[in-house]
Amino acid sequence: MVLPKIALYSRVSTQQQTNENQKIRLLRYGTESKKPFDYFEETESTRKTRPVKAELMARLRSGEYQAVVIFRLDRWARSLSELVLDTKELVDKGVGFVSLSDSIDFGSASGRLHFQILCAFAEFERSLISERTREGLARAKKQGKFAGRPKGKKDKTKRRTSGYILRHAKKRKSTDEANGTFKPINDYIPQ
């Protein structure tokens, strides 16, 4: 019988930081669980690129691992909404999600409660951001400011319509010719 594997994941944001504390706790958890495990280490990540996490997510989606174990929730995601989206996807697929420092296991009843609370906070955060954005736009509009791209040179001059008129005239001419009426193109262009 093959035991299901677990994935251990650690991450630091800059080269000045070290993964050692995370690594020690994660490897201890891995050996104490008596399950086979793989250790994934993200040594330098930016907001947009985390290639090790992307590879791990792909392997989690394919069902290669039973669970993912992290040191702390902020080591997995950079925002609450990212955390909720990722963990929801994993929980829905039946993949366990364990955070050692936060004592959260989304596979247990109390862990699922924590997850629901996180989801509620994420929704609340999105609502607050949306509300603040609408209030800011309304205030700016009252002050005479307008949202969007500033007007440029092309917006101040009248745009040519000759291309549109000619295309429309050719389309009408070809429709009439298909019906058996033949007129010169100039008859379709308004004067």
N, C-alpha and C positions, 0 to 999 in steps of 0.2 A: 504494500500500500504506500503510495506517494503522499507525503504530507503537503498541504497547500503552502505555498511560499508567501512571505510577507516582504514588503518593501520598506526600507528605512530611508528617510529623506532629510537632508540638512542643507541649509543655505545661508550664505553671508552675502552682504551687499557690496562690500568693497574688498580690495586686496589687503587693507590694513586690519581687517577683522579675521578671526580664525574660527574654524568649525570644531575645534577640539572638544569643548564642553558638550556640544550637541552630539558629537561622534561617540564620546564615552558613554553617555546615557543611552543613546540609541543602540549601540552594540551590546551593552549590558542587557537591555530589554530583549534584543534578538536572541542572545544566548540563553537567557532565562526562559524564554517562551518555548524553547526546544523545537522550534519550527525552522525550516530552512529559510534564509533571508538573503536579500541583496541590498547592498548599501549604495545609495545615490547621493553624491555630494556636488552641490552647486557652489563653485568657489567665487565667482564674480558674476553678478547679474545686474542687468539694467531693468528699468521699468518694463520695457517691451520684450526683451530677450531673456529667456530662461530655458536654454536648450535641454538641460538635464531634466527639468520638470516636464517639458513638452514630451520628451521621450518616455518618461515615467507614466505620464497620463495616457499615452498611446498604449503602453503595455498593460496598464490597469484596465483600459477599455476593452482590450482583447481578452481579459480574464486570466492573465498570467499570474496575478497576485490576488491573494485572498483579502489582504488589508494593506494599508499604508500607515506607517507610524512616523510621526514628526515630533520634534522637541517642543515646539510651541506654535500656536496658531499663526502668529505673525511670520513664522518662517515658511509657511506654505503659501500665503497670499499677501498681497500688498494692500488690499482694501477689503472691507467687509463684504461688498457685493461680489468680488472675485471669490472670496472664501465660500460664500453661500452657494454661488453657482457651481463651483468645483465640487464641493462636498455633496450638494444635492445630486449631481450627476453620479457620483460614486456610490452614494447610499442607495439611489434608485437602481443601480446595477448590482447591488448586493455586496459591494466592496466595503470592508470595514475601514474606519478612519479613526485613528487614535492620536491624541495629543498628550504627551507625557507630563509636561509642566502644568498644563491646564486640567489634568485629570479628567479628560473627556474621551469617551469611547462611544462613537455614534452607533455602534452595534448594540449597545445596551439601552434599556428603557430610559434611564436618566440622561444618557447621551443624546437620545432622540429628542428629549425635552429641551436640552441645551440647544440642539440644532434648531428646533422650532422657535426658540427665543431669539437665536441669532437671525433667523429669517425675518422675524417680526421687527427687529432693530434695523435690518437692512432695508426693509420696506419703509419704515419710518424715516430713515436717513434719505432715501430717494424722494419721499414726499416733501421733506424739508427743503431739499435742494431745489426741487421743482417750484415750490412755493416762493422761495427766495428769488429765483430767477424771474418768475412772473412779476413779483413786486418791484424788482429792479428795472425791468423793462417798462412797467407802468410809470415809475418815477422818472425814468429817462425820457419817456414820451411827453410827460407833463412839462419837462424842462426844455422841450423842443428838440431833443436829440432823437435820432432814429437808429434802430438796430440794423445791422447788415453791412454790406460792403459800401464804402463811401463812393459817391458819384465821381466818375472820372470823365475824361475828355469824350469818350464815346457816348456817354449818357447825355452830354450837353448838346451834341449835334444831332440833327435829324438823320435817321438811318435810311439808307437806300432801300427802296422797295422794288427796284427794277427786276431783280432776280426772281423775287416771288411772283411778280406780275407775269413775267415771261414763262416761268414754269407752269403757272396756272393756265395761261393761254394755250400752251402746248398740250396740256392735259385735256382741256376742253376741245381743242382741234382734233386730237386723236380719237376722242369719244365720238365726235360728230362724224369723222371719216369712217369709223366703224359702223355707224348708222347710215352711211351713204351720202352725207352732206359734205361738200368740199368747198371751203372758203380759205382765203389767204390768212396768214397768222395775224396780220394787222387788224383784221376784223374782230379779233378776240381781245385785243389790248384796249383798255379804256382811254379815251382822249382827254 
